[in-house]
């Protein structure tokens, strides 16, 4: 990746828009991808329940964070 604002980061951000963590996976950051995917999936799943309906907000915040993180990533070096 060429750095922040590069075409690769735009593609990664678009990927994370559809599936949280996919943009990080495209950038080669496996642990970050796994973290965002698991946190968002669990939060959205808990948000689907009647008792923990507020968890969708947590999932939405982490989903947005995943998109921004993919867009602002600066490669090493």
C-alpha positions as CSV (number, residue, x, y, z in Angstrom):
1,X,0.0,0.0,0.0
2,X,1.2,3.5,-0.8
3,X,-0.1,5.1,2.4
4,X,-3.1,7.1,3.6
5,X,-5.3,8.3,0.8
6,X,-4.0,5.7,-1.7
7,X,-6.3,3.7,-3.9
8,X,-5.5,0.6,-1.8
9,X,-6.8,2.3,1.3
10,X,-10.0,3.4,-0.5
11,X,-10.6,-0.2,-1.6
12,X,-9.9,-1.5,1.9
13,X,-12.3,1.0,3.4
14,X,-15.0,-0.1,0.9
15,X,-14.3,-3.7,1.8
16,X,-14.7,-2.9,5.5
17,X,-18.0,-1.2,4.7
18,X,-19.5,-4.4,3.6
19,X,-17.8,-6.8,6.0
20,X,-16.1,-5.4,9.1
21,X,-12.4,-6.5,9.1
22,X,-12.2,-7.3,5.4
23,X,-10.3,-4.2,4.6
24,X,-7.7,-5.0,7.3
25,X,-7.5,-8.5,5.7
26,X,-6.9,-6.9,2.3
27,X,-4.1,-4.9,3.9
28,X,-2.5,-8.0,5.3
29,X,-3.4,-7.2,9.0
30,X,-4.8,-10.5,10.1
31,X,-5.2,-9.9,13.8
32,X,-6.9,-6.6,13.3
33,X,-9.2,-8.2,10.7
34,X,-10.1,-11.0,13.1
35,X,-10.7,-8.5,16.0
36,X,-13.1,-6.3,14.1
37,X,-15.0,-9.2,12.5
38,X,-15.5,-11.0,15.8
39,X,-16.4,-7.9,17.8
40,X,-18.9,-6.7,15.2
41,X,-20.4,-10.2,14.6
42,X,-20.9,-10.8,18.3
43,X,-22.3,-7.4,18.9
44,X,-24.8,-7.6,16.0
45,X,-25.8,-11.1,17.1
46,X,-26.5,-9.9,20.7
47,X,-28.3,-6.9,19.3
48,X,-30.7,-9.2,17.5
49,X,-31.9,-10.4,20.9
50,X,-34.7,-8.7,22.7
51,X,-32.8,-8.3,26.0
52,X,-29.5,-7.0,24.6
53,X,-31.0,-4.9,21.8
54,X,-28.6,-2.0,22.6
55,X,-25.6,-4.0,21.5
56,X,-26.3,-3.1,17.9
57,X,-24.9,0.3,18.8
58,X,-21.6,-1.2,20.0
59,X,-21.4,-3.2,16.7
60,X,-22.1,-0.1,14.7
61,X,-19.4,1.9,16.5
62,X,-16.8,-0.9,15.9
63,X,-18.0,-1.3,12.3
64,X,-17.4,2.4,11.7
65,X,-14.0,2.2,13.5
66,X,-13.0,-0.7,11.1
67,X,-13.9,1.4,8.1
68,X,-11.9,4.4,9.3
69,X,-9.0,2.3,10.4
70,X,-8.7,0.7,7.0
71,X,-8.9,4.1,5.3
72,X,-6.2,5.7,7.5
73,X,-3.7,2.9,7.6
74,X,-0.1,3.8,6.9
75,X,2.1,0.9,5.9
76,X,5.3,0.1,7.7
77,X,8.2,2.1,6.2
